[in-house]
Amino acid sequence: MNEVFNIIDLLYQIYFYMILIYVLMSWVPAVKDSFVGELLGKIVEPYLSIFRRFIPPIGGILDISPIIALIALQFLVSGLKTVLDVFI
C-alpha cells in the first residue's frame, strides 16, 4: 500500500513540476518554441486547457488557470489516496 502511495506522490510531483516549468517557459517565447517546450506543451496543455475554458485571464493578460489546475490536481491526488486507503 505504501508503495502505491509513493508512486502516486512521485507522479504528482513530476506532473506538478512539468506544469510549473511550462508556465515559466511561457515568459520566454524562444524557450517555449524549443523541442522541450513543445514536448511539455503536448503533455501539459490538454490538462490546462480544461481550466482555461472556464477561467478567463484577469485583465486580459494574467492567466491564473495553471494555479487553479495545480490546486485541483492536489485535490485529485488526495481524493485518490483516500479512496485507495478505504478500499485497499
PDB file of N, CA, C and O in Angstrom:
ATOM      1  N   MET A   1       0.822  -1.185   0.000  1.00  0.00           N
ATOM      2  CA  MET A   1       0.000   0.000   0.000  1.00  0.00           C
ATOM      3  C   MET A   1       0.868   1.252   0.000  1.00  0.00           C
ATOM      4  O   MET A   1       0.600   2.208  -0.727  1.00  0.00           O
ATOM      5  N   ASN A   2       1.889   1.234   0.807  1.00  0.00           N
ATOM      6  CA  ASN A   2       2.799   2.376   0.879  1.00  0.00           C
ATOM      7  C   ASN A   2       3.490   2.620  -0.463  1.00  0.00           C
ATOM      8  O   ASN A   2       3.739   3.763  -0.844  1.00  0.00           O
ATOM      9  N   GLU A   3       3.799   1.525  -1.176  1.00  0.00           N
ATOM     10  CA  GLU A   3       4.456   1.656  -2.471  1.00  0.00           C
ATOM     11  C   GLU A   3       3.545   2.364  -3.471  1.00  0.00           C
ATOM     12  O   GLU A   3       4.005   3.177  -4.274  1.00  0.00           O
ATOM     13  N   VAL A   4       2.244   2.049  -3.416  1.00  0.00           N
ATOM     14  CA  VAL A   4       1.282   2.689  -4.315  1.00  0.00           C
ATOM     15  C   VAL A   4       1.220   4.186  -4.033  1.00  0.00           C
ATOM     16  O   VAL A   4       1.217   4.992  -4.963  1.00  0.00           O
ATOM     17  N   PHE A   5       1.171   4.561  -2.763  1.00  0.00           N
ATOM     18  CA  PHE A   5       1.141   5.974  -2.395  1.00  0.00           C
ATOM     19  C   PHE A   5       2.424   6.679  -2.827  1.00  0.00           C
ATOM     20  O   PHE A   5       2.387   7.829  -3.266  1.00  0.00           O
ATOM     21  N   ASN A   6       3.553   5.992  -2.702  1.00  0.00           N
ATOM     22  CA  ASN A   6       4.828   6.583  -3.132  1.00  0.00           C
ATOM     23  C   ASN A   6       4.836   6.826  -4.641  1.00  0.00           C
ATOM     24  O   ASN A   6       5.331   7.854  -5.102  1.00  0.00           O
ATOM     25  N   ILE A   7       4.295   5.891  -5.402  1.00  0.00           N
ATOM     26  CA  ILE A   7       4.230   6.049  -6.858  1.00  0.00           C
ATOM     27  C   ILE A   7       3.295   7.200  -7.225  1.00  0.00           C
ATOM     28  O   ILE A   7       3.611   8.003  -8.103  1.00  0.00           O
ATOM     29  N   ILE A   8       2.148   7.282  -6.555  1.00  0.00           N
ATOM     30  CA  ILE A   8       1.207   8.381  -6.806  1.00  0.00           C
ATOM     31  C   ILE A   8       1.866   9.717  -6.485  1.00  0.00           C
ATOM     32  O   ILE A   8       1.747  10.667  -7.258  1.00  0.00           O
ATOM     33  N   ASP A   9       2.556   9.797  -5.357  1.00  0.00           N
ATOM     34  CA  ASP A   9       3.245  11.038  -4.978  1.00  0.00           C
ATOM     35  C   ASP A   9       4.327  11.412  -5.989  1.00  0.00           C
ATOM     36  O   ASP A   9       4.480  12.584  -6.333  1.00  0.00           O
ATOM     37  N   LEU A  10       5.069  10.424  -6.460  1.00  0.00           N
ATOM     38  CA  LEU A  10       6.125  10.686  -7.434  1.00  0.00           C
ATOM     39  C   LEU A  10       5.534  11.197  -8.749  1.00  0.00           C
ATOM     40  O   LEU A  10       6.042  12.164  -9.318  1.00  0.00           O
ATOM     41  N   LEU A  11       4.472  10.562  -9.232  1.00  0.00           N
ATOM     42  CA  LEU A  11       3.829  11.006 -10.462  1.00  0.00           C
ATOM     43  C   LEU A  11       3.242  12.404 -10.307  1.00  0.00           C
ATOM     44  O   LEU A  11       3.316  13.223 -11.223  1.00  0.00           O
ATOM     45  N   TYR A  12       2.661  12.668  -9.146  1.00  0.00           N
ATOM     46  CA  TYR A  12       2.126  14.007  -8.876  1.00  0.00           C
ATOM     47  C   TYR A  12       3.234  15.047  -8.926  1.00  0.00           C
ATOM     48  O   TYR A  12       3.072  16.093  -9.554  1.00  0.00           O
ATOM     49  N   GLN A  13       4.349  14.776  -8.276  1.00  0.00           N
ATOM     50  CA  GLN A  13       5.450  15.740  -8.246  1.00  0.00           C
ATOM     51  C   GLN A  13       6.021  15.980  -9.637  1.00  0.00           C
ATOM     52  O   GLN A  13       6.342  17.115  -9.992  1.00  0.00           O
ATOM     53  N   ILE A  14       6.146  14.922 -10.420  1.00  0.00           N
ATOM     54  CA  ILE A  14       6.668  15.070 -11.780  1.00  0.00           C
ATOM     55  C   ILE A  14       5.740  15.961 -12.601  1.00  0.00           C
ATOM     56  O   ILE A  14       6.195  16.888 -13.272  1.00  0.00           O
ATOM     57  N   TYR A  15       4.427  15.677 -12.547  1.00  0.00           N
ATOM     58  CA  TYR A  15       3.475  16.453 -13.343  1.00  0.00           C
ATOM     59  C   TYR A  15       3.378  17.887 -12.834  1.00  0.00           C
ATOM     60  O   TYR A  15       3.243  18.816 -13.630  1.00  0.00           O
ATOM     61  N   PHE A  16       3.446  18.078 -11.516  1.00  0.00           N
ATOM     62  CA  PHE A  16       3.446  19.414 -10.922  1.00  0.00           C
ATOM     63  C   PHE A  16       4.586  20.246 -11.490  1.00  0.00           C
ATOM     64  O   PHE A  16       4.380  21.379 -11.925  1.00  0.00           O
ATOM     65  N   TYR A  17       5.781  19.686 -11.484  1.00  0.00           N
ATOM     66  CA  TYR A  17       6.941  20.432 -11.970  1.00  0.00           C
ATOM     67  C   TYR A  17       6.901  20.622 -13.483  1.00  0.00           C
ATOM     68  O   TYR A  17       7.410  21.619 -13.995  1.00  0.00           O
ATOM     69  N   MET A  18       6.305  19.682 -14.196  1.00  0.00           N
ATOM     70  CA  MET A  18       6.148  19.867 -15.638  1.00  0.00           C
ATOM     71  C   MET A  18       5.249  21.068 -15.919  1.00  0.00           C
ATOM     72  O   MET A  18       5.548  21.879 -16.795  1.00  0.00           O
ATOM     73  N   ILE A  19       4.152  21.183 -15.179  1.00  0.00           N
ATOM     74  CA  ILE A  19       3.256  22.334 -15.350  1.00  0.00           C
ATOM     75  C   ILE A  19       3.984  23.619 -14.967  1.00  0.00           C
ATOM     76  O   ILE A  19       3.900  24.617 -15.683  1.00  0.00           O
ATOM     77  N   LEU A  20       4.685  23.598 -13.860  1.00  0.00           N
ATOM     78  CA  LEU A  20       5.404  24.791 -13.391  1.00  0.00           C
ATOM     79  C   LEU A  20       6.450  25.239 -14.413  1.00  0.00           C
ATOM     80  O   LEU A  20       6.545  26.426 -14.723  1.00  0.00           O
ATOM     81  N   ILE A  21       7.212  24.319 -14.923  1.00  0.00           N
ATOM     82  CA  ILE A  21       8.240  24.655 -15.915  1.00  0.00           C
ATOM     83  C   ILE A  21       7.596  25.179 -17.193  1.00  0.00           C
ATOM     84  O   ILE A  21       8.087  26.136 -17.792  1.00  0.00           O
ATOM     85  N   TYR A  22       6.495  24.552 -17.609  1.00  0.00           N
ATOM     86  CA  TYR A  22       5.793  25.000 -18.815  1.00  0.00           C
ATOM     87  C   TYR A  22       5.286  26.429 -18.656  1.00  0.00           C
ATOM     88  O   TYR A  22       5.394  27.234 -19.581  1.00  0.00           O
ATOM     89  N   VAL A  23       4.742  26.743 -17.505  1.00  0.00           N
ATOM     90  CA  VAL A  23       4.246  28.102 -17.252  1.00  0.00           C
ATOM     91  C   VAL A  23       5.410  29.090 -17.252  1.00  0.00           C
ATOM     92  O   VAL A  23       5.304  30.164 -17.843  1.00  0.00           O
ATOM     93  N   LEU A  24       6.502  28.749 -16.609  1.00  0.00           N
ATOM     94  CA  LEU A  24       7.666  29.647 -16.589  1.00  0.00           C
ATOM     95  C   LEU A  24       8.260  29.821 -17.985  1.00  0.00           C
ATOM     96  O   LEU A  24       8.751  30.897 -18.326  1.00  0.00           O
ATOM     97  N   MET A  25       8.214  28.762 -18.789  1.00  0.00           N
ATOM     98  CA  MET A  25       8.733  28.844 -20.153  1.00  0.00           C
ATOM     99  C   MET A  25       7.890  29.770 -21.025  1.00  0.00           C
ATOM    100  O   MET A  25       8.379  30.301 -22.023  1.00  0.00           O
ATOM    101  N   SER A  26       6.641  29.962 -20.657  1.00  0.00           N
ATOM    102  CA  SER A  26       5.784  30.834 -21.462  1.00  0.00           C
ATOM    103  C   SER A  26       6.242  32.290 -21.408  1.00  0.00           C
ATOM    104  O   SER A  26       5.848  33.088 -22.258  1.00  0.00           O
ATOM    105  N   TRP A  27       7.050  32.640 -20.442  1.00  0.00           N
ATOM    106  CA  TRP A  27       7.583  34.000 -20.345  1.00  0.00           C
ATOM    107  C   TRP A  27       8.700  34.247 -21.349  1.00  0.00           C
ATOM    108  O   TRP A  27       9.020  35.393 -21.663  1.00  0.00           O
ATOM    109  N   VAL A  28       9.292  33.165 -21.851  1.00  0.00           N
ATOM    110  CA  VAL A  28      10.389  33.272 -22.819  1.00  0.00           C
ATOM    111  C   VAL A  28       9.976  32.508 -24.080  1.00  0.00           C
ATOM    112  O   VAL A  28      10.146  31.291 -24.152  1.00  0.00           O
ATOM    113  N   PRO A  29       9.439  33.215 -25.067  1.00  0.00           N
ATOM    114  CA  PRO A  29       8.897  32.535 -26.254  1.00  0.00           C
ATOM    115  C   PRO A  29       9.895  31.636 -26.979  1.00  0.00           C
ATOM    116  O   PRO A  29       9.503  30.601 -27.518  1.00  0.00           O
ATOM    117  N   ALA A  30      11.163  32.002 -27.003  1.00  0.00           N
ATOM    118  CA  ALA A  30      12.156  31.185 -27.693  1.00  0.00           C
ATOM    119  C   ALA A  30      12.300  29.818 -27.028  1.00  0.00           C
ATOM    120  O   ALA A  30      12.511  28.816 -27.711  1.00  0.00           O
ATOM    121  N   VAL A  31      12.190  29.773 -25.722  1.00  0.00           N
ATOM    122  CA  VAL A  31      12.308  28.506 -24.995  1.00  0.00           C
ATOM    123  C   VAL A  31      11.049  27.674 -25.189  1.00  0.00           C
ATOM    124  O   VAL A  31      11.128  26.454 -25.331  1.00  0.00           O
ATOM    125  N   LYS A  32       9.895  28.321 -25.196  1.00  0.00           N
ATOM    126  CA  LYS A  32       8.630  27.603 -25.362  1.00  0.00           C
ATOM    127  C   LYS A  32       8.540  26.975 -26.751  1.00  0.00           C
ATOM    128  O   LYS A  32       7.885  25.946 -26.916  1.00  0.00           O
ATOM    129  N   ASP A  33       9.173  27.563 -27.732  1.00  0.00           N
ATOM    130  CA  ASP A  33       9.153  27.028 -29.090  1.00  0.00           C
ATOM    131  C   ASP A  33      10.215  25.965 -29.332  1.00  0.00           C
ATOM    132  O   ASP A  33      10.303  25.422 -30.433  1.00  0.00           O
ATOM    133  N   SER A  34      11.016  25.664 -28.327  1.00  0.00           N
ATOM    134  CA  SER A  34      12.047  24.640 -28.469  1.00  0.00           C
ATOM    135  C   SER A  34      11.422  23.249 -28.405  1.00  0.00           C
ATOM    136  O   SER A  34      10.223  23.111 -28.162  1.00  0.00           O
ATOM    137  N   PHE A  35      12.228  22.236 -28.622  1.00  0.00           N
ATOM    138  CA  PHE A  35      11.748  20.853 -28.580  1.00  0.00           C
ATOM    139  C   PHE A  35      11.161  20.517 -27.214  1.00  0.00           C
ATOM    140  O   PHE A  35      10.088  19.920 -27.120  1.00  0.00           O
ATOM    141  N   VAL A  36      11.865  20.899 -26.168  1.00  0.00           N
ATOM    142  CA  VAL A  36      11.397  20.617 -24.805  1.00  0.00           C
ATOM    143  C   VAL A  36      10.091  21.348 -24.526  1.00  0.00           C
ATOM    144  O   VAL A  36       9.177  20.784 -23.925  1.00  0.00           O
ATOM    145  N   GLY A  37      10.001  22.602 -24.961  1.00  0.00           N
ATOM    146  CA  GLY A  37       8.782  23.375 -24.764  1.00  0.00           C
ATOM    147  C   GLY A  37       7.593  22.760 -25.476  1.00  0.00           C
ATOM    148  O   GLY A  37       6.495  22.692 -24.923  1.00  0.00           O
ATOM    149  N   GLU A  38       7.813  22.311 -26.706  1.00  0.00           N
ATOM    150  CA  GLU A  38       6.729  21.684 -27.453  1.00  0.00           C
ATOM    151  C   GLU A  38       6.332  20.348 -26.832  1.00  0.00           C
ATOM    152  O   GLU A  38       5.149  20.011 -26.789  1.00  0.00           O
ATOM    153  N   LEU A  39       7.303  19.593 -26.356  1.00  0.00           N
ATOM    154  CA  LEU A  39       7.010  18.316 -25.699  1.00  0.00           C
ATOM    155  C   LEU A  39       6.204  18.534 -24.420  1.00  0.00           C
ATOM    156  O   LEU A  39       5.210  17.848 -24.184  1.00  0.00           O
ATOM    157  N   LEU A  40       6.632  19.482 -23.604  1.00  0.00           N
ATOM    158  CA  LEU A  40       5.879  19.801 -22.390  1.00  0.00           C
ATOM    159  C   LEU A  40       4.479  20.279 -22.726  1.00  0.00           C
ATOM    160  O   LEU A  40       3.520  19.940 -22.033  1.00  0.00           O
ATOM    161  N   GLY A  41       4.358  21.066 -23.787  1.00  0.00           N
ATOM    162  CA  GLY A  41       3.057  21.556 -24.210  1.00  0.00           C
ATOM    163  C   GLY A  41       2.109  20.432 -24.567  1.00  0.00           C
ATOM    164  O   GLY A  41       0.927  20.481 -24.226  1.00  0.00           O
ATOM    165  N   LYS A  42       2.619  19.415 -25.253  1.00  0.00           N
ATOM    166  CA  LYS A  42       1.782  18.275 -25.633  1.00  0.00           C
ATOM    167  C   LYS A  42       1.326  17.472 -24.424  1.00  0.00           C
ATOM    168  O   LYS A  42       0.258  16.860 -24.449  1.00  0.00           O
ATOM    169  N   ILE A  43       2.125  17.470 -23.376  1.00  0.00           N
ATOM    170  CA  ILE A  43       1.789  16.706 -22.176  1.00  0.00           C
ATOM    171  C   ILE A  43       0.907  17.508 -21.224  1.00  0.00           C
ATOM    172  O   ILE A  43      -0.020  16.956 -20.632  1.00  0.00           O
ATOM    173  N   VAL A  44       1.180  18.788 -21.071  1.00  0.00           N
ATOM    174  CA  VAL A  44       0.541  19.621 -20.062  1.00  0.00           C
ATOM    175  C   VAL A  44      -0.690  20.367 -20.585  1.00  0.00           C
ATOM    176  O   VAL A  44      -1.668  20.546 -19.860  1.00  0.00           O
ATOM    177  N   GLU A  45      -0.637  20.794 -21.830  1.00  0.00           N
ATOM    178  CA  GLU A  45      -1.696  21.651 -22.371  1.00  0.00           C
ATOM    179  C   GLU A  45      -3.088  21.008 -22.351  1.00  0.00           C
ATOM    180  O   GLU A  45      -4.053  21.720 -22.073  1.00  0.00           O
ATOM    181  N   PRO A  46      -3.253  19.712 -22.627  1.00  0.00           N
ATOM    182  CA  PRO A  46      -4.607  19.137 -22.537  1.00  0.00           C
ATOM    183  C   PRO A  46      -5.239  19.302 -21.156  1.00  0.00           C
ATOM    184  O   PRO A  46      -6.439  19.556 -21.053  1.00  0.00           O
ATOM    185  N   TYR A  47      -4.454  19.161 -20.108  1.00  0.00           N
ATOM    186  CA  TYR A  47      -4.973  19.342 -18.750  1.00  0.00           C
ATOM    187  C   TYR A  47      -5.264  20.812 -18.473  1.00  0.00           C
ATOM    188  O   TYR A  47      -6.313  21.140 -17.919  1.00  0.00           O
ATOM    189  N   LEU A  48      -4.350  21.697 -18.850  1.00  0.00           N
ATOM    190  CA  LEU A  48      -4.548  23.128 -18.592  1.00  0.00           C
ATOM    191  C   LEU A  48      -5.708  23.707 -19.408  1.00  0.00           C
ATOM    192  O   LEU A  48      -6.383  24.632 -18.957  1.00  0.00           O
ATOM    193  N   SER A  49      -5.937  23.168 -20.599  1.00  0.00           N
ATOM    194  CA  SER A  49      -6.998  23.710 -21.453  1.00  0.00           C
ATOM    195  C   SER A  49      -8.382  23.528 -20.830  1.00  0.00           C
ATOM    196  O   SER A  49      -9.293  24.308 -21.107  1.00  0.00           O
ATOM    197  N   ILE A  50      -8.541  22.517 -20.003  1.00  0.00           N
ATOM    198  CA  ILE A  50      -9.811  22.316 -19.296  1.00  0.00           C
ATOM    199  C   ILE A  50     -10.118  23.534 -18.441  1.00  0.00           C
ATOM    200  O   ILE A  50     -11.255  24.004 -18.419  1.00  0.00           O
ATOM    201  N   PHE A  51      -9.128  24.045 -17.744  1.00  0.00           N
ATOM    202  CA  PHE A  51      -9.312  25.178 -16.841  1.00  0.00           C
ATOM    203  C   PHE A  51      -9.357  26.504 -17.600  1.00  0.00           C
ATOM    204  O   PHE A  51     -10.038  27.438 -17.177  1.00  0.00           O
ATOM    205  N   ARG A  52      -8.644  26.587 -18.700  1.00  0.00           N
ATOM    206  CA  ARG A  52      -8.637  27.821 -19.481  1.00  0.00           C
ATOM    207  C   ARG A  52      -9.992  28.085 -20.132  1.00  0.00           C
ATOM    208  O   ARG A  52     -10.328  29.233 -20.423  1.00  0.00           O
ATOM    209  N   ARG A  53     -10.771  27.029 -20.363  1.00  0.00           N
ATOM    210  CA  ARG A  53     -12.110  27.207 -20.930  1.00  0.00           C
ATOM    211  C   ARG A  53     -13.031  27.957 -19.978  1.00  0.00           C
ATOM    212  O   ARG A  53     -13.903  28.707 -20.415  1.00  0.00           O
ATOM    213  N   PHE A  54     -12.839  27.756 -18.676  1.00  0.00           N
ATOM    214  CA  PHE A  54     -13.753  28.305 -17.680  1.00  0.00           C
ATOM    215  C   PHE A  54     -13.207  29.508 -16.922  1.00  0.00           C
ATOM    216  O   PHE A  54     -13.978  30.258 -16.323  1.00  0.00           O
ATOM    217  N   ILE A  55     -11.898  29.703 -16.937  1.00  0.00           N
ATOM    218  CA  ILE A  55     -11.283  30.781 -16.160  1.00  0.00           C
ATOM    219  C   ILE A  55     -10.619  31.760 -17.124  1.00  0.00           C
ATOM    220  O   ILE A  55      -9.556  31.470 -17.674  1.00  0.00           O
ATOM    221  N   PRO A  56     -11.244  32.915 -17.327  1.00  0.00           N
ATOM    222  CA  PRO A  56     -10.634  33.900 -18.236  1.00  0.00           C
ATOM    223  C   PRO A  56      -9.434  34.574 -17.569  1.00  0.00           C
ATOM    224  O   PRO A  56      -9.361  34.652 -16.343  1.00  0.00           O
ATOM    225  N   PRO A  57      -8.496  35.059 -18.383  1.00  0.00           N
ATOM    226  CA  PRO A  57      -7.360  35.798 -17.814  1.00  0.00           C
ATOM    227  C   PRO A  57      -7.830  37.068 -17.100  1.00  0.00           C
ATOM    228  O   PRO A  57      -8.765  37.731 -17.548  1.00  0.00           O
ATOM    229  N   ILE A  58      -7.190  37.389 -16.017  1.00  0.00           N
ATOM    230  CA  ILE A  58      -7.527  38.599 -15.262  1.00  0.00           C
ATOM    231  C   ILE A  58      -6.940  39.789 -16.007  1.00  0.00           C
ATOM    232  O   ILE A  58      -5.745  39.830 -16.300  1.00  0.00           O
ATOM    233  N   GLY A  59      -7.788  40.745 -16.303  1.00  0.00           N
ATOM    234  CA  GLY A  59      -7.350  41.921 -17.032  1.00  0.00           C
ATOM    235  C   GLY A  59      -6.916  41.616 -18.454  1.00  0.00           C
ATOM    236  O   GLY A  59      -6.304  42.456 -19.113  1.00  0.00           O
ATOM    237  N   GLY A  60      -7.224  40.433 -18.925  1.00  0.00           N
ATOM    238  CA  GLY A  60      -6.849  40.046 -20.281  1.00  0.00           C
ATOM    239  C   GLY A  60      -5.426  39.570 -20.439  1.00  0.00           C
ATOM    240  O   GLY A  60      -5.046  39.134 -21.526  1.00  0.00           O
ATOM    241  N   ILE A  61      -4.611  39.639 -19.375  1.00  0.00           N
ATOM    242  CA  ILE A  61      -3.200  39.255 -19.513  1.00  0.00           C
ATOM    243  C   ILE A  61      -2.713  38.246 -18.474  1.00  0.00           C
ATOM    244  O   ILE A  61      -1.790  37.480 -18.753  1.00  0.00           O
ATOM    245  N   LEU A  62      -3.309  38.228 -17.288  1.00  0.00           N
ATOM    246  CA  LEU A  62      -2.821  37.354 -16.216  1.00  0.00           C
ATOM    247  C   LEU A  62      -3.646  36.074 -16.184  1.00  0.00           C
ATOM    248  O   LEU A  62      -4.808  36.083 -15.776  1.00  0.00           O
ATOM    249  N   ASP A  63      -3.038  34.982 -16.615  1.00  0.00           N
ATOM    250  CA  ASP A  63      -3.707  33.689 -16.666  1.00  0.00           C
ATOM    251  C   ASP A  63      -3.488  32.946 -15.344  1.00  0.00           C
ATOM    252  O   ASP A  63      -2.378  32.499 -15.054  1.00  0.00           O
ATOM    253  N   ILE A  64      -4.546  32.819 -14.551  1.00  0.00           N
ATOM    254  CA  ILE A  64      -4.430  32.127 -13.264  1.00  0.00           C
ATOM    255  C   ILE A  64      -4.888  30.668 -13.354  1.00  0.00           C
ATOM    256  O   ILE A  64      -4.897  29.956 -12.349  1.00  0.00           O
ATOM    257  N   SER A  65      -5.265  30.227 -14.547  1.00  0.00           N
ATOM    258  CA  SER A  65      -5.749  28.855 -14.678  1.00  0.00           C
ATOM    259  C   SER A  65      -4.711  27.804 -14.274  1.00  0.00           C
ATOM    260  O   SER A  65      -5.110  26.771 -13.737  1.00  0.00           O
ATOM    261  N   PRO A  66      -3.391  28.000 -14.499  1.00  0.00           N
ATOM    262  CA  PRO A  66      -2.437  26.989 -14.015  1.00  0.00           C
ATOM    263  C   PRO A  66      -2.439  26.849 -12.485  1.00  0.00           C
ATOM    264  O   PRO A  66      -2.231  25.756 -11.959  1.00  0.00           O
ATOM    265  N   ILE A  67      -2.673  27.947 -11.786  1.00  0.00           N
ATOM    266  CA  ILE A  67      -2.721  27.876 -10.321  1.00  0.00           C
ATOM    267  C   ILE A  67      -3.912  27.035  -9.883  1.00  0.00           C
ATOM    268  O   ILE A  67      -3.789  26.166  -9.020  1.00  0.00           O
ATOM    269  N   ILE A  68      -5.072  27.303 -10.490  1.00  0.00           N
ATOM    270  CA  ILE A  68      -6.278  26.533 -10.171  1.00  0.00           C
ATOM    271  C   ILE A  68      -6.091  25.079 -10.581  1.00  0.00           C
ATOM    272  O   ILE A  68      -6.536  24.175  -9.874  1.00  0.00           O
ATOM    273  N   ALA A  69      -5.431  24.842 -11.724  1.00  0.00           N
ATOM    274  CA  ALA A  69      -5.185  23.478 -12.191  1.00  0.00           C
ATOM    275  C   ALA A  69      -4.298  22.712 -11.212  1.00  0.00           C
ATOM    276  O   ALA A  69      -4.525  21.527 -10.964  1.00  0.00           O
ATOM    277  N   LEU A  70      -3.297  23.380 -10.659  1.00  0.00           N
ATOM    278  CA  LEU A  70      -2.415  22.712  -9.691  1.00  0.00           C
ATOM    279  C   LEU A  70      -3.146  22.413  -8.387  1.00  0.00           C
ATOM    280  O   LEU A  70      -2.935  21.362  -7.781  1.00  0.00           O
ATOM    281  N   ILE A  71      -3.997  23.328  -7.958  1.00  0.00           N
ATOM    282  CA  ILE A  71      -4.792  23.083  -6.749  1.00  0.00           C
ATOM    283  C   ILE A  71      -5.746  21.911  -6.979  1.00  0.00           C
ATOM    284  O   ILE A  71      -5.900  21.048  -6.115  1.00  0.00           O
ATOM    285  N   ALA A  72      -6.385  21.889  -8.154  1.00  0.00           N
ATOM    286  CA  ALA A  72      -7.302  20.787  -8.479  1.00  0.00           C
ATOM    287  C   ALA A  72      -6.552  19.459  -8.556  1.00  0.00           C
ATOM    288  O   ALA A  72      -7.071  18.423  -8.138  1.00  0.00           O
ATOM    289  N   LEU A  73      -5.340  19.491  -9.086  1.00  0.00           N
ATOM    290  CA  LEU A  73      -4.529  18.275  -9.159  1.00  0.00           C
ATOM    291  C   LEU A  73      -4.204  17.754  -7.762  1.00  0.00           C
ATOM    292  O   LEU A  73      -4.224  16.547  -7.523  1.00  0.00           O
ATOM    293  N   GLN A  74      -3.906  18.669  -6.845  1.00  0.00           N
ATOM    294  CA  GLN A  74      -3.630  18.267  -5.464  1.00  0.00           C
ATOM    295  C   GLN A  74      -4.864  17.631  -4.829  1.00  0.00           C
ATOM    296  O   GLN A  74      -4.751  16.616  -4.141  1.00  0.00           O
ATOM    297  N   PHE A  75      -6.046  18.219  -5.054  1.00  0.00           N
ATOM    298  CA  PHE A  75      -7.283  17.626  -4.536  1.00  0.00           C
ATOM    299  C   PHE A  75      -7.537  16.256  -5.154  1.00  0.00           C
ATOM    300  O   PHE A  75      -7.981  15.333  -4.471  1.00  0.00           O
ATOM    301  N   LEU A  76      -7.255  16.127  -6.439  1.00  0.00           N
ATOM    302  CA  LEU A  76      -7.445  14.850  -7.121  1.00  0.00           C
ATOM    303  C   LEU A  76      -6.547  13.765  -6.525  1.00  0.00           C
ATOM    304  O   LEU A  76      -6.989  12.642  -6.285  1.00  0.00           O
ATOM    305  N   VAL A  77      -5.306  14.108  -6.294  1.00  0.00           N
ATOM    306  CA  VAL A  77      -4.364  13.147  -5.706  1.00  0.00           C
ATOM    307  C   VAL A  77      -4.787  12.785  -4.287  1.00  0.00           C
ATOM    308  O   VAL A  77      -4.745  11.613  -3.912  1.00  0.00           O
ATOM    309  N   SER A  78      -5.190  13.766  -3.500  1.00  0.00           N
ATOM    310  CA  SER A  78      -5.640  13.492  -2.135  1.00  0.00           C
ATOM    311  C   SER A  78      -6.877  12.601  -2.132  1.00  0.00           C
ATOM    312  O   SER A  78      -6.980  11.673  -1.330  1.00  0.00           O
ATOM    313  N   GLY A  79      -7.812  12.888  -3.030  1.00  0.00           N
ATOM    314  CA  GLY A  79      -9.016  12.057  -3.130  1.00  0.00           C
ATOM    315  C   GLY A  79      -8.696  10.635  -3.561  1.00  0.00           C
ATOM    316  O   GLY A  79      -9.255   9.678  -3.025  1.00  0.00           O
ATOM    317  N   LEU A  80      -7.807  10.498  -4.519  1.00  0.00           N
ATOM    318  CA  LEU A  80      -7.404   9.168  -4.977  1.00  0.00           C
ATOM    319  C   LEU A  80      -6.762   8.377  -3.850  1.00  0.00           C
ATOM    320  O   LEU A  80      -7.050   7.193  -3.674  1.00  0.00           O
ATOM    321  N   LYS A  81      -5.897   9.024  -3.090  1.00  0.00           N
ATOM    322  CA  LYS A  81      -5.242   8.334  -1.975  1.00  0.00           C
ATOM    323  C   LYS A  81      -6.250   7.943  -0.888  1.00  0.00           C
ATOM    324  O   LYS A  81      -6.124   6.884  -0.274  1.00  0.00           O
ATOM    325  N   THR A  82      -7.245   8.796  -0.655  1.00  0.00           N
ATOM    326  CA  THR A  82      -8.286   8.475   0.324  1.00  0.00           C
ATOM    327  C   THR A  82      -9.108   7.279  -0.122  1.00  0.00           C
ATOM    328  O   THR A  82      -9.379   6.373   0.665  1.00  0.00           O
ATOM    329  N   VAL A  83      -9.501   7.282  -1.380  1.00  0.00           N
ATOM    330  CA  VAL A  83     -10.289   6.169  -1.914  1.00  0.00           C
ATOM    331  C   VAL A  83      -9.489   4.879  -1.862  1.00  0.00           C
ATOM    332  O   VAL A  83     -10.023   3.838  -1.480  1.00  0.00           O
ATOM    333  N   LEU A  84      -8.233   4.928  -2.233  1.00  0.00           N
ATOM    334  CA  LEU A  84      -7.398   3.737  -2.198  1.00  0.00           C
ATOM    335  C   LEU A  84      -7.192   3.253  -0.763  1.00  0.00           C
ATOM    336  O   LEU A  84      -7.139   2.049  -0.515  1.00  0.00           O
ATOM    337  N   ASP A  85      -7.078   4.176   0.166  1.00  0.00           N
ATOM    338  CA  ASP A  85      -6.894   3.818   1.572  1.00  0.00           C
ATOM    339  C   ASP A  85      -8.118   3.104   2.122  1.00  0.00           C
ATOM    340  O   ASP A  85      -7.995   2.199   2.947  1.00  0.00           O
ATOM    341  N   VAL A  86      -9.301   3.509   1.665  1.00  0.00           N
ATOM    342  CA  VAL A  86     -10.546   2.894   2.149  1.00  0.00           C
ATOM    343  C   VAL A  86     -10.739   1.511   1.558  1.00  0.00           C
ATOM    344  O   VAL A  86     -11.156   0.585   2.254  1.00  0.00           O
ATOM    345  N   PHE A  87     -10.435   1.366   0.264  1.00  0.00           N
ATOM    346  CA  PHE A  87     -10.742   0.111  -0.410  1.00  0.00           C
ATOM    347  C   PHE A  87      -9.615  -0.907  -0.424  1.00  0.00           C
ATOM    348  O   PHE A  87      -9.840  -2.076  -0.736  1.00  0.00           O
ATOM    349  N   ILE A  88      -8.427  -0.484  -0.095  1.00  0.00           N
ATOM    350  CA  ILE A  88      -7.308  -1.454  -0.120  1.00  0.00           C
ATOM    351  C   ILE A  88      -6.821  -1.718   1.280  1.00  0.00           C
ATOM    352  O   ILE A  88      -5.890  -2.500   1.472  1.00  0.00           O
TER     353      ILE A  88
END
